[in-house]
Amino acid sequence: GMGNHRSSCVLVGAGLAPRRVVDAYLEVLENAGLRAVALDVESAALARSIVGAREDPVLVVDIGGRATVISVVEREMVHTTVTLPIAGDVFTDHIARALRLSPEEAEIRKRQEGLEAREPLLREALVQAQAPILQEIQRTAQYHETHTGRTVRELYLAGGSAQLLGIVTYWTERLGLTVQIGDPWATRGIRFSAEVPE
């Protein structure tokens, strides 16, 4: 129930949008004093290009600055896409607050140390910031499994924040999946269908 808070919440839906477009939308909404609550975005081309023509379902998690897009790709089709307004900027913000740093200092520490940081507060800040993403990944994988009977066993990371030090190791431990950095150029032989899969 949105109640009286209608003016502070915006629902955004977009057909085929790369993450930079999503980020731009979020910025416009924030500047207008609005909070984007839900985004429905297909980063289908990216997801398919990373996974290629595989039969088994695979997760593609694209972590940008402002948004994280979680997709399940199977047989070159994107089946489920969830967009969370939690990404690199939120990671930085968590570090800044935990360690009482400026956003600039927090950004540097995030890039230099990441989840491999010796500083427990920094590590913990990143763990907390990523918790909702990991939760949503598990929910998405479970949903796919329940509806298709096919298990997701692999996850590809994409986007700027995929470069976070220690993220592959940490996510592998937490999710029990094979986690790797996706290379969209590795599967050049893939065909792109023009339609957005349902």
Number of C-alpha atoms within 10 A of each C-alpha: 5 8 6 7 8 10 11 14 15 14 10 15 13 12 11 15 15 16 23 13 13 25 17 12 16 21 16 14 17 12 10 10 12 16 18 19 14 15 21 19 23 26 24 28 20 19 29 27 21 24 28 22 17 13 11 15 26 25 26 30 25 24 25 22 19 21 23 24 29 28 31 26 26 21 15 24 23 23 17 21 21 19 24 19 23 19 23 25 18 18 24 27 20 23 28 21 14 16 14 12 16 13 16 12 14 22 19 12 17 24 14 13 16 22 23 17 17 10 11 11 14 25 19 16 21 25 17 13 21 18 12 13 21 15 12 15 22 16 12 20 21 16 14 18 14 11 8 10 10 14 15 21 15 17 26 22 23 23 19 13 21 21 15 17 17 14 22 19 14 15 17 15 12 12 16 12 14 16 21 18 17 21 14 16 11 12 14 10 10 14 13 13 12 7 8 14 12 7
